[in-house]
Amino acid sequence: MSNEPYQLSKAGFVYDIYSPRSAGIDMYGDNLFTTSTKIEKNAQRTERFRVATLQGWEFALKHPEEAAAIVQKYAPAATDQKIAFERSKLDPLIRADLVPVGFMNLSRWQHTAEIYKESGALNPDFSLEGFIYDVNPKKNLTWLYSALTFSIIAVVCILGIAYYIWRLNRRLHHSLSQVQHLASHDPLTGLPNRSLLTDRLQRAIVKARRNKSLFAILYIDIDHFKSINDQYGHSAGDEVLKAASNRMMVCIRDSDSLGRLGGDEFVVLLEDLQTPEDALRIAKKMQSAIALGISSNSQLIATTISIGISIFPNDADSEEDLFRHADTAMYRSKTSGKNTIHFYSDISN
């Protein structure tokens, strides 16, 4: 761009310069070409070469005399007049005051590519992707995103499995608790059954022997229960059993136990008694609570209970004998007109 005008000027030939810029064609520039393979293998060397080139141009534009001396050193055939002529054309040609040296404008390259496409020098489907050197290349994080996605999926799966196992264990624990509860409790009233009552009675015997204390067994039977079922129906009978168990439960202490043996028979274990009369007092309290009657289907059902009492260790010192003696005393209460209370000691003498 400077050699021919210099020769024409030297020869005294009058000429006009037509600049492609006036037609919108601006393709001038010194370009560095390399391959993506070399950039990947020698990224630092490529960047240092680019920076050194830009620094060279910036030095030449800012220090034209020093640049001219360097050109003369390495091109001794160039005259001072030619070097001075070329130096005068650099600023108007490069216009570093408008566009910084080394500025990479993608739209400019796209414009240049369009010119070559229109002239047939490039295929219509030519793309600049990967053609322009990226000073700040973005790292390929595809592997990282893939690993992160896989990790998230793995964590979600693990959490899902852990939650499923937790739910399963919880359900199993709940089911096991229900099975254990049903094995030791009456399904209708929720009271301890014979098995659990026997276990508690055995513990009470050990405790009473150690502390030399008294406890009582109350054997309870609901009077005329068969007639209640026949007259009011079995659903009403179930309501009587549940209501009776609730009322008797209110009459005993937290340290005592109320259980259902089956049918209309209940047993109460009263521990840590001072005298047998303490058991009688609680028995009368329960008898009064049941005598109020129980409502079912808007009908008031008259109810009473017969109670037999055995005392440890006065009447027996084993669970079998205590149960049997309390049952015997309860049978005496039923044959004596029902709704009565008898101690085993009263009928055994």
C-alpha positions as CSV (number, residue, x, y, z in Angstrom):
1,M,0.0,0.0,0.0
2,S,3.0,2.3,0.3
3,N,5.6,1.0,-2.1
4,E,3.8,1.9,-5.4
5,P,2.8,5.4,-4.3
6,Y,6.4,6.1,-3.3
7,Q,7.8,5.0,-6.6
8,L,5.2,7.1,-8.5
9,S,6.0,10.1,-6.3
10,K,9.7,9.6,-6.9
11,A,9.2,9.5,-10.6
12,G,7.1,12.7,-10.5
13,F,4.0,10.9,-11.8
14,V,0.7,12.4,-10.8
15,Y,-1.7,9.8,-9.4
16,D,-4.9,9.4,-7.4
17,I,-5.4,6.8,-4.7
18,Y,-8.7,5.0,-4.6
19,S,-9.4,3.8,-1.1
20,P,-11.7,0.7,-0.7
21,R,-13.0,2.3,2.5
22,S,-15.0,4.8,0.5
23,A,-17.0,1.8,-0.8
24,G,-17.4,0.2,2.6
25,I,-14.5,-2.3,2.1
26,D,-12.1,-2.2,5.0
27,M,-9.9,-5.2,5.0
28,Y,-6.5,-3.8,5.6
29,G,-4.4,-5.2,8.4
30,D,-1.5,-7.4,9.2
31,N,-2.9,-10.8,10.3
32,L,-1.3,-13.6,12.2
33,F,-2.4,-17.1,11.2
34,T,-1.9,-20.3,13.1
35,T,-3.8,-23.5,13.8
36,S,-6.1,-24.5,16.6
37,T,-3.8,-27.5,17.3
38,K,-0.8,-25.2,17.9
39,I,-2.9,-23.0,20.1
40,E,-4.0,-25.9,22.2
41,K,-0.4,-27.3,22.5
42,N,1.4,-24.0,22.9
43,A,-1.2,-21.6,24.2
44,Q,1.3,-19.5,26.2
45,R,3.7,-19.2,23.2
46,T,0.9,-18.1,21.0
47,E,-0.3,-15.4,23.4
48,R,3.3,-14.1,23.9
49,F,3.8,-13.9,20.2
50,R,0.5,-11.9,19.8
51,V,1.4,-9.5,22.6
52,A,4.9,-9.0,21.2
53,T,3.5,-8.2,17.8
54,L,1.0,-5.6,19.2
55,Q,3.7,-4.0,21.3
56,G,5.9,-3.8,18.2
57,W,3.2,-1.9,16.3
58,E,2.5,0.4,19.2
59,F,6.2,1.2,19.5
60,A,6.5,2.0,15.8
61,L,3.5,4.3,15.9
62,K,4.6,6.1,19.0
63,H,8.3,6.3,18.2
64,P,8.6,6.6,14.4
65,E,12.3,7.7,14.4
66,E,13.4,4.7,16.4
67,A,11.3,2.4,14.2
68,A,12.9,3.9,11.1
69,A,16.3,3.2,12.5
70,I,15.4,-0.4,13.1
71,V,14.1,-0.7,9.6
72,Q,17.3,0.7,8.2
73,K,19.3,-1.7,10.3
74,Y,17.6,-4.8,9.0
75,A,16.8,-3.3,5.5
76,P,19.9,-1.3,4.5
77,A,18.7,-1.0,0.9
78,A,15.8,1.2,2.0
79,T,16.6,4.9,1.6
80,D,15.8,7.6,4.1
81,Q,13.3,9.1,1.7
82,K,11.4,5.8,1.3
83,I,11.3,5.2,5.0
84,A,10.2,8.7,5.7
85,F,7.5,8.4,3.0
86,E,6.1,5.1,4.5
87,R,6.2,6.6,8.0
88,S,4.0,9.5,6.8
89,K,1.4,7.0,5.5
90,L,1.2,4.8,8.6
91,D,-1.1,7.0,10.7
92,P,-3.6,7.8,8.0
93,L,-3.7,4.1,7.0
94,I,-3.9,2.4,10.4
95,R,-5.8,5.2,12.3
96,A,-4.7,4.0,15.7
97,D,-6.4,7.1,17.1
98,L,-9.8,5.7,16.1
99,V,-9.2,1.9,16.4
100,P,-6.7,0.5,19.0
101,V,-4.0,-1.6,17.5
102,G,-5.0,-5.3,17.7
103,F,-8.7,-4.6,18.1
104,M,-10.7,-7.6,17.0
105,N,-14.2,-6.8,15.9
106,L,-16.2,-9.8,14.9
107,S,-18.7,-7.7,12.9
108,R,-15.8,-6.4,10.8
109,W,-14.6,-9.9,10.0
110,Q,-18.2,-10.9,9.2
111,H,-18.4,-7.9,6.8
112,T,-15.2,-8.9,5.2
113,A,-16.4,-12.5,4.8
114,E,-19.6,-11.2,3.1
115,I,-17.5,-9.3,0.6
116,Y,-15.6,-12.4,-0.3
117,K,-18.8,-14.5,-0.5
118,E,-20.3,-11.9,-2.9
119,S,-17.2,-12.1,-5.1
120,G,-17.3,-15.9,-5.1
121,A,-14.0,-16.3,-3.2
122,L,-15.7,-18.0,-0.2
123,N,-18.5,-20.6,-0.1
124,P,-21.9,-19.2,0.9
125,D,-21.9,-21.5,4.0
126,F,-18.5,-20.3,5.2
127,S,-18.5,-19.7,9.0
128,L,-16.1,-17.7,11.1
129,E,-16.6,-20.0,14.1
130,G,-13.1,-21.0,15.3
131,F,-11.4,-18.7,12.8
132,I,-10.7,-15.7,15.1
133,Y,-8.3,-16.1,18.0
134,D,-10.0,-15.5,21.3
135,V,-7.8,-13.5,23.7
136,N,-9.9,-14.8,26.7
137,P,-11.0,-18.2,25.6
138,K,-13.8,-19.8,27.6
139,K,-12.8,-23.1,29.1
140,N,-14.7,-26.1,28.0
141,L,-16.7,-26.9,31.0
142,T,-18.8,-29.6,29.4
143,W,-17.2,-32.3,31.4
144,L,-17.7,-30.3,34.6
145,Y,-21.4,-29.7,33.8
146,S,-21.8,-33.4,33.0
147,A,-20.1,-34.5,36.2
148,L,-22.1,-32.0,38.2
149,T,-25.4,-33.2,36.5
150,F,-24.4,-36.8,37.2
151,S,-23.5,-35.9,40.8
152,I,-26.9,-34.2,41.3
153,I,-28.7,-37.1,39.8
154,A,-26.7,-39.5,42.0
155,V,-27.4,-37.4,45.2
156,V,-31.1,-37.2,44.3
157,C,-31.2,-41.0,43.7
158,I,-29.4,-41.7,47.0
159,L,-31.7,-39.3,48.9
160,G,-34.7,-40.9,47.3
161,I,-33.5,-44.4,48.2
162,A,-32.6,-43.2,51.7
163,Y,-36.1,-41.6,52.1
164,Y,-37.7,-44.8,50.8
165,I,-35.7,-46.9,53.3
166,W,-36.6,-44.5,56.1
167,R,-40.3,-44.6,55.2
168,L,-40.1,-48.4,54.9
169,N,-38.4,-48.7,58.3
170,R,-40.9,-46.3,59.8
171,R,-43.8,-48.3,58.4
172,L,-42.2,-51.6,59.6
173,H,-41.5,-50.1,63.0
174,H,-45.1,-48.9,63.2
175,S,-46.4,-52.3,62.0
176,L,-44.2,-54.0,64.5
177,S,-45.4,-51.8,67.3
178,Q,-49.0,-52.5,66.3
179,V,-48.3,-56.2,66.2
180,Q,-46.7,-56.0,69.6
181,H,-49.5,-54.0,71.0
182,L,-52.2,-56.4,69.6
183,A,-50.2,-59.3,71.1
184,S,-50.5,-57.8,74.6
185,H,-53.7,-55.7,74.5
186,D,-57.4,-56.3,74.0
187,P,-58.4,-55.1,70.5
188,L,-61.8,-53.8,71.6
189,T,-60.9,-51.8,74.7
190,G,-57.2,-51.3,74.3
191,L,-56.6,-52.7,77.8
192,P,-53.8,-55.2,78.7
193,N,-54.8,-58.8,78.0
194,R,-54.2,-61.8,80.1
195,S,-50.6,-62.3,78.9
196,L,-49.6,-58.7,79.8
197,L,-51.5,-58.8,83.1
198,T,-49.8,-62.0,84.1
199,D,-46.4,-60.4,83.4
200,R,-47.3,-57.4,85.5
201,L,-48.6,-59.6,88.3
202,Q,-45.3,-61.6,88.3
203,R,-43.4,-58.3,88.6
204,A,-45.7,-57.1,91.4
205,I,-45.1,-60.4,93.3
206,V,-41.3,-59.9,93.1
207,K,-41.6,-56.3,94.2
208,A,-44.0,-57.1,97.1
209,R,-41.8,-59.8,98.4
210,R,-38.8,-57.5,98.3
211,N,-40.7,-54.6,100.0
212,K,-42.9,-56.8,102.2
213,S,-45.9,-55.0,101.0
214,L,-49.5,-55.8,100.1
215,F,-51.3,-55.8,96.7
216,A,-54.7,-56.9,95.6
217,I,-56.3,-58.6,92.6
218,L,-59.9,-57.5,91.7
219,Y,-61.8,-59.9,89.5
220,I,-64.7,-58.1,87.9
221,D,-67.7,-59.4,85.9
222,I,-70.4,-57.2,84.3
223,D,-73.8,-58.5,85.6
224,H,-76.4,-59.7,83.1
225,F,-74.1,-59.0,80.1
226,K,-75.6,-61.8,78.1
227,S,-79.1,-60.3,78.5
228,I,-77.7,-56.9,77.4
229,N,-76.4,-58.5,74.2
230,D,-79.6,-60.3,73.6
231,Q,-81.8,-57.2,74.2
232,Y,-79.8,-54.4,72.8
233,G,-77.5,-56.2,70.3
234,H,-73.8,-57.0,70.2
235,S,-72.8,-53.5,69.1
236,A,-74.5,-52.1,72.2
237,G,-72.7,-54.8,74.3
238,D,-69.3,-53.6,72.8
239,E,-70.2,-50.0,73.8
240,V,-70.9,-51.2,77.3
241,L,-67.6,-52.9,77.6
242,K,-65.7,-49.9,76.3
243,A,-67.6,-47.4,78.5
244,A,-67.1,-49.7,81.6
245,S,-63.4,-50.0,81.0
246,N,-63.1,-46.2,80.7
247,R,-65.0,-45.6,83.9
248,M,-63.0,-48.2,85.9
249,M,-59.8,-46.7,84.5
250,V,-60.7,-43.4,86.1
251,C,-61.1,-45.0,89.5
252,I,-57.6,-46.5,89.8
253,R,-54.2,-44.9,90.2
254,D,-51.5,-44.5,87.6
255,S,-49.5,-47.2,89.3
256,D,-52.3,-49.7,89.0
257,S,-53.3,-51.9,86.1
258,L,-56.7,-52.7,84.5
259,G,-57.0,-55.5,82.0
260,R,-59.6,-57.4,80.1
261,L,-59.5,-61.2,80.2
262,G,-62.2,-61.7,77.6
263,G,-65.9,-61.5,77.4
264,D,-67.3,-59.4,80.2
265,E,-64.4,-60.2,82.7
266,F,-61.9,-57.6,83.9
267,V,-59.0,-57.7,86.3
268,V,-57.5,-54.9,88.3
269,L,-54.0,-55.0,89.9
270,L,-53.7,-52.7,92.9
271,E,-50.1,-52.3,94.2
272,D,-48.6,-50.9,97.3
273,L,-51.7,-51.1,99.6
274,Q,-51.5,-50.3,103.2
275,T,-54.5,-52.5,104.2
276,P,-57.0,-54.7,102.4
277,E,-59.6,-52.0,103.0
278,D,-57.8,-49.8,100.4
279,A,-58.8,-52.4,97.8
280,L,-62.4,-52.4,99.1
281,R,-62.6,-48.6,98.8
282,I,-61.5,-48.6,95.2
283,A,-63.8,-51.5,94.4
284,K,-66.8,-49.6,95.8
285,K,-65.8,-46.5,93.7
286,M,-65.7,-48.6,90.5
287,Q,-69.1,-50.2,91.4
288,S,-70.7,-46.8,91.9
289,A,-69.3,-45.5,88.5
290,I,-70.7,-48.5,86.6
291,A,-74.1,-48.3,88.4
292,L,-74.8,-45.0,86.7
293,G,-75.8,-46.9,83.6
294,I,-74.3,-46.7,80.1
295,S,-76.0,-44.9,77.1
296,S,-76.0,-46.6,73.7
297,N,-78.1,-45.6,70.7
298,S,-80.0,-43.1,72.8
299,Q,-80.9,-45.8,75.3
300,L,-79.7,-46.0,78.9
301,I,-78.6,-49.5,79.7
302,A,-78.7,-50.4,83.4
303,T,-75.3,-51.9,84.4
304,T,-73.8,-53.3,87.6
305,I,-70.7,-55.3,88.4
306,S,-69.7,-58.1,90.7
307,I,-66.2,-58.1,92.2
308,G,-64.0,-60.6,93.9
309,I,-60.8,-59.6,95.8
310,S,-57.7,-61.6,96.7
311,I,-54.8,-60.2,98.7
312,F,-51.1,-60.9,98.4
313,P,-49.6,-62.5,100.5
314,N,-52.6,-63.1,102.8
315,D,-54.6,-65.2,100.3
316,A,-51.9,-66.6,98.0
317,D,-48.3,-66.0,96.9
318,S,-48.5,-67.1,93.2
319,E,-50.2,-65.5,90.2
320,E,-52.2,-68.7,89.5
321,D,-53.6,-68.9,93.0
322,L,-54.2,-65.1,93.2
323,F,-56.2,-65.2,89.9
324,R,-58.1,-68.3,91.0
325,H,-59.0,-67.0,94.5
326,A,-60.2,-63.6,93.1
327,D,-62.3,-65.5,90.5
328,T,-63.8,-67.6,93.3
329,A,-64.7,-64.5,95.4
330,M,-66.3,-62.9,92.3
331,Y,-68.4,-66.0,91.7
332,R,-69.6,-65.7,95.3
333,S,-70.6,-62.1,94.6
334,K,-72.6,-63.1,91.5
335,T,-74.4,-66.0,93.4
336,S,-75.2,-63.7,96.3
337,G,-77.4,-61.5,94.2
338,K,-74.9,-59.7,92.0
339,N,-73.7,-56.1,92.3
340,T,-71.7,-57.1,95.5
341,I,-68.1,-57.3,96.6
342,H,-66.5,-60.3,98.4
343,F,-63.0,-60.9,99.7
344,Y,-61.6,-64.4,99.2
345,S,-60.7,-64.4,102.9
346,D,-64.3,-64.0,103.9
347,I,-65.5,-67.0,102.0
348,S,-62.5,-69.3,102.7
349,N,-63.0,-69.3,106.5
